[in-house]
Amino acid sequence: MAPTTVHRPSKSKLSRENGSLRPPRNVRGVARYYFLYEHLSGALNDGTIHAGGALPSEPDLATRYKLSRTTVRRALARLEEEGRIVRHQGRGTYARQSYKPPALHLNLQDFFKELPALASRTASSVLRFEIGPTPPALRELQPQLAPHALIVQRLHRFRGTPFALSTAYVPERIGERVPREAFDQSSLLTVLDQLGRRTTKTEYTTTAVAADVVAAKRLNVQLGAPLLRNRAVLFSAGGVQAVVDSVCRPDRFNIRAALERSPLRNSRSQWRLKRS
């Protein structure tokens, strides 16, 4: 008689018990804390817990989601730090009214015109400044890039909260002329202009990626969380002079574009970016 195959549900998936979600049994520590944080965050975002509404008590959350009180407190503490809930001793925990995280908006049609204003409203810190090998994937996309480049990684903040992590790759022959302090107050575009390497064309692409270990730590998001990736390739008359990869939190940074065409019904004019 052939053996019977029993199909068991994967432990990696969220399971339901008595109508409520609970984390998989093989997940511990930070993963469990993030599980509850994300679940409550989603309930606050979609209105399941409305503004001013009460959240379940710590004992209720611990029992419902099979978590320790310490794990529950960590999740609630993060929501409180973000200004999304308010906790009253002896009275309970409540959703704040109309919470919206601070966000930045950049209009694509005025991209370079808006960059100086954007820089004046944000702060950045240099995390990495060194000559190193150019990633093979970038060289495949842009064969003009040199084998080695000046790698400049910066963390960008708005109102004290990180929203973007950018990494610039500048060919070694150009980058070796750039002092580290040049990036304390200036953008890469300005630094290149000051070197006499005037940028005459850029190619800009936007995609979605999952947060890796570095991005998750720097942007304070969960490993694998969706991020907005912006890649800018800067050209001068001599060819590619830099590639800048930026990963951004979509809840704190977005890019907008306005398109227009002639209002005349018989017009054959094409859609184009609307200039402000």
Secondary structure, 3 states (H helix, E strand, C coil): CCCCCCCCCCCCCCEEECCEEECCCCCCCHHHHHHHHHHHHHHHHCCCCCCCCECCCHHHHHHHCCCCHHHHHHHHHHHHHCCCEEEECCCEEEECCCCCCCCEEEEHHHHHHHHHHHHHHCEEEEEEEEEEECCHHHHHHCCCCCCEEEEEEEEEEECCEEEEEEEEEEEHHHHCCCCHHHHCCCCHHHHHHHCCCCCCEEEEEEEEEECCHHHHHHHCCCCCCEEEEEEEEEEECCEEEEEEEEEECCCCEEEECCEECCCCCCCCCCCEECCC
